[in-house]
Amino acid sequence: MADYVRPTPLGSKWGIGGTCVNVGCIPKKMMHWAALCGENLHDAKACGWDVNVNATHNWEKMQTAVAKHIRSLNHKYEDELKELGVVWYNAAACFSDAHTI
């Protein structure tokens, strides 16, 4: 299996798993969930919880947590492919004819 994305002009690289895992659905959902956690502080207080609604958010910590999770998914996918006997090439590929990559 060939799975490769050329680095962006800023040098960003992706791991195995495609757009959704690396820069799309998964990181977006994790960041959305982080935002909901902050909003839930206010809801929890209204429901009787003794919480600090003046808590602050640390963008760098969130980015680090998201990146760490994405890397864990990349490694998991690579390990699962190996277990199935799939050879993964971190390279671009194209068909040169109907039967040759």
N, C-alpha and C positions, 0 to 999 in steps of 0.2 A: 504494500500500500504506500503510495506517495502522498504526503500531506505537507505542504510547504506554503508559506505566505512570505513574500518578499518584505523585508523590513520597511517601515514607513520612512519618509524623509528625515524624521527625527531619530530614527534608529530603533524604534519599538519592534520587538519580535513577539511572535505568538508561539505557544506550545501546541501540541496535538489536540485536536478536538474542534477545530473550525471556529467560525465567527461567534456562534451562540455561546460557547464555553469561554472563549478568551476575551472577547470585547463586546459581546451582545447581551443576550438574555440573562445569563447567570450573573455577571457583575452588576447589571442593571437591577435585577431583582434583589441582590444583596444590599445595594445602596438604598433601594426603596424600602426594604425592611428596616435598615438602620434609621431612616427618617421616621418610619412608623413607630419605632421604639421611643423616639423622642416625643412624638405626639401622644403615645400611650401613657406617658408620665402624667399628663394633665387629666386624662380619662381616669387613670388609677386613683389619683387624688380625689376626684369627684366621687369615686366609688368607695371611699373610706381608707384607702391606703395612705400611709404616712411616707410620702416620697418627696424628694427635692426636685421641684419643677424648674429650678434655676440651674440645673445641671448643664454643663457645656459639652459641646461635641468636638472631638479631635479628628479632623479630616485625615491627617497622616496615619493615625492608628487604624481608621476605617480602611483606607487604601491598602495598608499593609495586610490587614486581615483578609480583604478581598483577594489580593494578589496571592497570598499564601493558600487560600482555598482553591483558586484556579490552578496553581502549580500542583496541588495534591490531586486534582482531577486529571491533569495532564499525565502525571505519573501513573495514576490508576489505569487510565486508558492504555498507556503504553504497556503496562504489566499484563493487562487482560489480553491485549493483542498477542503478546509473546506466549502466553499460556495457550492460546488458540493456534499457535504456529504461524501467525501472520508476521511477515517481515515488514517492518515500517521503515520507509526511507524519508528522512527529513529533506526532501528535494522536490523540485518541480518536475512534472512529467507531462508528456503529450504523446499522442498516437502519431507514429510515422507512417503507418499504413493500417489496414483493417485488423491486423493480427500482431502488431508490434508496438510496444510502448518504449 
